[in-house]
Amino acid sequence: MPISATTSKTWRSRASAIAVEACALLVLIGCVAAVRSPDAQAPAAAAADKPVAPQVSNAADAASAGMVEIRSLVADMSMDIRYAGSDNFVGRPVDGYRAAGCYLHRDVAQALARVERELRPQGLRLHIYDCYRPVRAVRDFVRWAGDLSDQKTKSRYYPKLDKRVLLGDYISPTSGHSRGATLDLGLMESQAGGDRIADMGTGFDYFDERAHTDSPGITAAQRANRQRLRAAMQREGFENYPLEWWHYTYKPEPTPATAFDFPVE
């Protein structure tokens, strides 16, 4: 039977309406997918990015681990290895520190020596607080964090925090320091009367937002010192941990899947 002009027009109108609705539905699905995509993929991404505890090497000393003491490259490097003494957040020598030494993988140490050489003509020097850290020292930190009765260093190192929150951003059950490519350091200013520690806004290991590298709660001079340190370190391949102005890791790490536990001595 012939299709009337009216019927044909009605059919075309309905077809157009259906097509418009279909397109709208596809757009809506696409929008929903775009909105939901990050959340939907978050578990898989989180699993992929989740740090894996490194294997602990059986290396008994620095030489067998492929590390060198920084003063074998820079004889007069300024150092104050805090965990070898009692001037630190646990208030005593830390397990694994039998002496005040700074061990790093050789290529990391060589990069650090280049930073030192670059800074000296500017009247600046590096001042090291910690380098390689034995696994046993990290475990000592975790034990200390779990002992809520020990609060003797609170006023100096974590005055605004409950000790129970230190595990996580500040104290981790694993540490890049144990892989020999991470270190903690600040700056020294060389003057006619002698060297002095540059004002970085907080002391080393101060657990507070003011210790964040880009904290707004510091002076312009303190921020400039942090930026000088970061710029010099970045030029030689070191990356800063944003929550701690003193914390740097050389990238790529020489042994990203291997930690070490030989004592510092």
C-alpha positions as CSV (number, residue, x, y, z in Angstrom):
1,M,0.0,0.0,0.0
2,P,1.4,3.4,-0.9
3,I,2.7,5.5,2.0
4,S,1.0,8.8,2.2
5,A,3.0,12.1,2.4
6,T,1.7,12.6,5.9
7,T,2.7,9.1,7.1
8,S,6.2,9.6,5.5
9,K,6.6,12.9,7.2
10,T,5.5,11.4,10.6
11,W,7.9,8.5,10.2
12,R,10.8,10.8,9.3
13,S,10.0,13.0,12.4
14,R,10.0,9.9,14.7
15,A,13.2,8.6,13.1
16,S,14.9,12.0,13.7
17,A,13.7,12.1,17.3
18,I,15.0,8.6,17.9
19,A,18.4,9.5,16.4
20,V,18.6,12.6,18.5
21,E,17.7,10.6,21.7
22,A,20.3,8.0,20.7
23,C,23.0,10.6,20.2
24,A,22.1,12.2,23.5
25,L,22.3,8.9,25.2
26,L,25.7,8.2,23.8
27,V,26.9,11.6,24.9
28,L,25.5,11.0,28.4
29,I,27.2,7.6,28.6
30,G,30.4,9.2,27.4
31,C,30.1,11.9,30.1
32,V,29.3,9.4,32.8
33,A,32.3,7.3,31.7
34,A,34.6,10.3,31.7
35,V,33.4,11.3,35.2
36,R,33.6,7.8,36.6
37,S,36.8,6.7,34.9
38,P,39.3,7.9,37.5
39,D,37.3,6.3,40.3
40,A,36.7,3.2,38.4
41,Q,40.4,2.8,37.6
42,A,41.6,4.0,40.9
43,P,41.8,0.5,42.6
44,A,43.8,-0.9,39.6
45,A,46.1,2.2,39.5
46,A,46.6,2.1,43.2
47,A,47.5,-1.5,43.1
48,A,50.0,-0.8,40.3
49,D,51.5,2.1,42.1
50,K,51.6,0.5,45.6
51,P,55.2,0.4,46.8
52,V,56.7,-3.0,47.2
53,A,58.9,-3.7,50.1
54,P,62.4,-4.2,48.7
55,Q,64.4,-7.4,49.2
56,V,67.0,-7.0,51.9
57,S,70.5,-7.7,50.6
58,N,72.9,-9.9,52.6
59,A,75.8,-7.5,51.9
60,A,77.8,-7.2,55.1
61,D,79.5,-3.9,54.4
62,A,79.5,-0.8,52.2
63,A,82.0,-2.2,49.7
64,S,80.0,-5.4,49.0
65,A,76.9,-3.2,48.6
66,G,78.6,-1.0,46.0
67,M,78.6,2.0,48.3
68,V,81.3,4.5,49.2
69,E,81.7,7.0,52.1
70,I,81.1,10.5,50.8
71,R,84.4,11.8,52.4
72,S,86.3,9.5,50.1
73,L,85.2,12.0,47.4
74,V,84.9,15.2,49.4
75,A,87.3,15.0,52.3
76,D,86.0,18.0,54.1
77,M,82.2,17.5,53.5
78,S,80.2,19.0,56.4
79,M,78.3,16.3,58.3
80,D,76.2,15.9,61.4
81,I,75.0,12.4,61.3
82,R,72.2,12.7,63.9
83,Y,71.2,9.1,64.3
84,A,74.7,8.1,65.5
85,G,74.2,10.2,68.6
86,S,71.4,11.4,70.9
87,D,70.5,14.7,69.1
88,N,67.6,13.3,67.2
89,F,63.8,12.6,67.5
90,V,64.3,9.3,69.3
91,G,66.7,10.9,71.8
92,R,69.4,8.2,71.6
93,P,71.7,6.5,69.2
94,V,69.6,4.5,66.6
95,D,70.1,0.8,65.9
96,G,72.6,0.2,63.2
97,Y,74.6,3.5,63.7
98,R,78.0,2.6,65.2
99,A,79.7,5.6,63.8
100,A,78.9,8.9,62.0
101,G,79.3,8.0,58.4
102,C,77.6,8.8,55.1
103,Y,77.4,5.9,52.7
104,L,75.8,6.2,49.2
105,H,76.0,4.2,46.0
106,R,79.0,5.4,44.1
107,D,77.2,7.2,41.3
108,V,74.9,8.9,43.9
109,A,78.0,10.0,45.9
110,Q,79.6,11.3,42.7
111,A,76.5,13.3,41.8
112,L,76.5,14.7,45.4
113,A,80.1,15.7,45.1
114,R,79.3,17.6,41.9
115,V,76.6,19.5,43.8
116,E,79.1,20.4,46.5
117,R,81.6,21.7,43.9
118,E,79.0,23.8,42.2
119,L,77.9,25.4,45.5
120,R,81.3,26.4,46.9
121,P,82.0,29.3,44.5
122,Q,78.6,30.7,45.6
123,G,79.8,30.8,49.2
124,L,77.6,27.7,50.1
125,R,78.2,24.2,51.1
126,L,76.2,21.1,51.8
127,H,75.5,20.0,55.4
128,I,74.6,16.3,55.7
129,Y,72.3,14.8,58.4
130,D,71.8,11.3,57.1
131,C,72.6,9.1,54.1
132,Y,72.3,5.3,53.9
133,R,70.1,4.0,56.7
134,P,70.2,0.3,57.7
135,V,66.9,-1.6,57.7
136,R,67.4,-2.2,61.4
137,A,67.4,1.5,62.0
138,V,64.0,1.9,60.2
139,R,62.6,-0.8,62.4
140,D,63.9,1.0,65.4
141,F,62.0,4.2,64.3
142,V,58.8,2.2,64.0
143,R,59.2,0.7,67.5
144,W,59.8,4.2,68.9
145,A,56.7,5.5,67.1
146,G,54.7,2.8,68.7
147,D,55.8,3.6,72.2
148,L,53.4,6.3,73.2
149,S,54.8,6.5,76.6
150,D,58.1,8.0,75.2
151,Q,57.3,11.7,74.6
152,K,60.6,13.3,75.7
153,T,61.4,14.8,72.3
154,K,57.9,16.0,71.5
155,S,58.5,19.7,72.3
156,R,61.4,19.9,69.8
157,Y,60.4,17.6,67.0
158,Y,56.6,17.2,66.9
159,P,55.0,19.8,69.2
160,K,51.8,20.1,67.2
161,L,51.2,16.4,66.5
162,D,49.9,13.5,68.4
163,K,52.7,10.9,68.3
164,R,50.2,8.3,67.0
165,V,50.0,10.1,63.6
166,L,53.8,10.0,62.9
167,L,53.6,6.6,61.2
168,G,52.9,7.2,57.6
169,D,54.0,10.5,56.1
170,Y,56.8,11.0,58.5
171,I,57.9,7.5,59.7
172,S,57.6,4.6,57.3
173,P,58.1,0.9,57.8
174,T,60.4,1.0,54.7
175,S,62.7,3.8,53.7
176,G,64.5,4.8,50.5
177,H,67.5,5.6,52.7
178,S,68.0,1.9,53.1
179,R,68.6,1.6,49.3
180,G,71.6,3.9,49.4
181,A,70.2,6.7,47.1
182,T,68.4,8.9,49.6
183,L,69.9,11.5,51.9
184,D,68.9,14.3,54.3
185,L,70.8,17.6,54.1
186,G,70.8,21.3,54.3
187,L,73.1,24.2,53.5
188,M,76.0,25.9,55.1
189,E,77.0,29.5,54.4
190,S,80.7,30.2,54.2
191,Q,81.7,33.5,55.8
192,A,85.0,35.2,56.8
193,G,84.4,34.2,60.4
194,G,83.7,30.6,59.5
195,D,80.8,28.5,58.2
196,R,77.3,28.6,59.7
197,I,74.2,26.6,59.1
198,A,71.8,28.4,56.7
199,D,68.3,29.2,58.1
200,M,66.0,26.8,56.4
201,G,62.9,27.7,58.4
202,T,62.8,24.6,60.7
203,G,65.3,22.2,62.1
204,F,66.0,18.8,60.6
205,D,63.3,16.2,61.3
206,Y,60.8,18.8,62.5
207,F,57.4,17.1,61.9
208,D,55.2,19.9,60.9
209,E,53.7,21.6,57.9
210,R,56.4,24.3,58.1
211,A,58.9,21.7,57.1
212,H,57.1,21.2,53.8
213,T,59.5,22.4,51.1
214,D,57.0,25.0,49.7
215,S,55.4,25.9,53.0
216,P,53.9,29.4,53.0
217,G,54.7,29.7,56.8
218,I,58.3,30.7,56.4
219,T,60.2,33.9,55.5
220,A,61.4,34.9,52.1
221,A,65.0,34.3,53.1
222,Q,64.2,30.8,54.4
223,R,62.3,30.0,51.2
224,A,65.2,31.3,49.1
225,N,67.6,28.9,51.0
226,R,65.3,26.0,50.3
227,Q,65.1,26.9,46.7
228,R,68.8,27.2,46.3
229,L,69.3,23.7,47.8
230,R,66.5,22.2,45.6
231,A,67.8,23.8,42.4
232,A,71.4,22.6,43.0
233,M,70.2,19.1,43.8
234,Q,67.8,18.9,40.9
235,R,70.6,19.8,38.4
236,E,72.4,16.6,39.4
237,G,69.4,14.3,39.4
238,F,68.1,14.5,42.9
239,E,64.3,14.8,43.6
240,N,62.9,16.4,46.8
241,Y,60.3,14.8,49.0
242,P,57.8,17.7,49.3
243,L,56.9,17.1,53.0
244,E,60.6,17.5,54.1
245,W,62.8,20.2,52.7
246,W,65.9,18.2,53.7
247,H,65.0,14.9,51.9
248,Y,66.4,14.0,48.5
249,T,66.5,10.9,46.3
250,Y,68.7,10.3,43.3
251,K,66.8,9.2,40.2
252,P,66.9,6.7,38.8
253,E,67.9,4.7,41.9
254,P,70.7,2.2,41.4
255,T,69.0,-0.5,43.4
256,P,65.3,0.4,43.6
257,A,64.2,-3.2,44.6
258,T,67.1,-3.8,47.1
259,A,67.5,-2.5,50.6
260,F,70.6,-3.0,52.8
261,D,71.1,-3.7,56.5
262,F,74.9,-3.5,57.1
263,P,75.8,-1.2,60.0
264,V,77.1,2.3,59.6
265,E,80.6,2.2,61.0
